[in-house]
């Protein structure tokens, strides 16, 4: 199908982009990778009056550590993350996700920040951001603000980005040597939406107990969810299979999927449980902990 008519803008500076977004308000949409927006426009599920293409903005494709955070600029592509050797060695959760987003063609254009802004109920990056306790930097004409990911992600295809604002950066905490994570996903074929997926991150204390835990699940509810009760079960405890089963069961409890061609609601709920368990075992294994 052919998209509805729209006005095309291609700003050359961040200030110009924000000015254009402020001028046109909710009639404008931002184009970065376009891997979700363009198909939606073709099927007229999205009909923006103005398209603001930010691909010519300077210095927005940075991927760097600063003040205990990995800063991911708005124009960083999935493949920029996927093929970064330092991220592969140290940011296990992020590395896992970057390899399974859609398919290789999509990953060459899709952006991390764009995926988080799109907030698809089956999106991969949202679950990872929840597990890692990421932050988003949002800028408007009056300045910028930093928001925790739980506040940023509002509902299905909805975020806290206001009229005339632009998400310019995602921030993931830099893991220490006792922190690791994992992402587990099942799909019918490469490039398909997930049937279910789970992101986990674990930090161990020097005595081997779990100091901090993050669990995010996706494709099993109206949006990616934090498994808060599962996180509570893990904190302060010695890793064991019994503990992992208990935490994973909390994912099954809060999952609220719709049945479709990928599986029944009960199957998807159970897959949320299974994938959280697999992720926890993998993350702990990367820290040298073998659970039994």
Secondary structure, DSSP 8 states (H G I E B T S, - for coil): ------EEE--SSHHHHHHHHHHHGGGEEEESS-TTHHHHHHTTS---SEEEE-TT-TT---EEEETTEEEEETT-BHHHHHT-HHHHHH-HHHHHHHTTSS-HHHHTT-BHHHHHHHT-TT-HHHHHHHHHT-EEEEEETTEEEEEEHHHHEEETTEES--TT-EEEEEEEE---TTEEEEEEEEESSTTS-EEEEEEEEEEE-TTSBEEEEEEEEESSSSS-EE-HHHHHHHTTSB--HHHHHHHHHHHHHH-----BTTB-HHHHHHHHHHHHHHHHHHHHHHTT----
